[in-house]
Amino acid sequence: MILGLDIGGTKIEGVGLDSVTYETLVTYRNVTYTKTYKGFLLSVISVIDEVAKYGNIESIGIGCCGSVDKAGLMQGANLLILNGQDFIGDIKNKSNVPVAIANDADCLALSEFKDGAAKEAQNSCVAIILGTGCGSGLIIHNKLVTGLNNLGGELGHSPLPNYLAEVDGPEVFCYCGSKNCTETFVSGTGFARTFSAQYHQANSKEIMHQYKQGNTQAVVHLDLYCDQLARVCANIVNFVDPEMIVLGGGMSNIDEIYPLVNEKLNQYTFTKKTVTEIVKNVYGDSSGVRGAAFLHLQG
């Protein structure tokens, strides 16, 4: 059995897949402990132990925010207690099997490229997670691209393209130390933050409820959000030109964004007749954890 872990800001999901057929044998979820690193590590180990009750684990793949630096320590995680920790070393010390890790968005890309929304792509796709944070995964020539510093796909921490204060709102400093990061606008948190700053306090679900009731502020705000996301996707097209862009995370479940973003995309691309599609993931919340389980196939 191969084990995949999807670690987010609120939950940890573990899945055990048959190592030959990739059939799901067991799924288990636990709350992510975020107050201390020790408590966090124990919450991860508890998921591994629970899945292990259903069979021998041959490998562990972990999808998680952030990446591993050259010293083997976590970096760039919006789950701040992880940064600077030897997370993979700690997991290896608790197990006797190969352990691989990738950004949660890399896992989304791998899962959706293998047999999901991008399965028709010949050799390239980009996946973007729009959840508590924002990250992306890139596949070229059927392989994940992680880069020299394991920062491939850190889309969320590039500046929002074409930022204008009078359109996008006041400048905002990100936890990473930069300002106007894409994550602070197009993540689910950013969607709610910018609305609350402009109008009144509301979370993403409340904003969309108002949208469906025809509330003018919510309608205008969703249009702005889709314009921001289209700018981000256009930058990807201009630079990588992937066959498909797949969206994941909580914001990807808002069906109204797809026609708007696809319509706006060519306003910002170099050529104005691109045919790149921006689509919703197939496997939903399971995309990340399935992709994590497949990491061992990356060598």
Buried (B, 14 or more C-beta within 10 A) or exposed (E): BBBBBBBBBEBBBBBBBEBEEBEBBBBBBBEBBBEEBEEBBEBBBBBBEBBBEBBEBEBBBBBBBBBBBEEEBBBBBBBEBBBBBBBBEBBBEEBEBEBBBBBBBBBBBBBBBBEBBBEEBEEBBBBBBBBBBBBBBBBBEEBBBBEEEBBBBBBBBBBBBBBEEEEBBEEBEBBBEEEBBBBBBBBBBBBBBBBBEEBEEBBBEBBBEBBEEEBEBBBBBBBBBBBBBBBBBBBBBBEBBBBBBBBBBBBBBBEBBBEBBBEBBBEBBEEEEBEBBBBBBBBEBBBBBBBBBBBBEEE
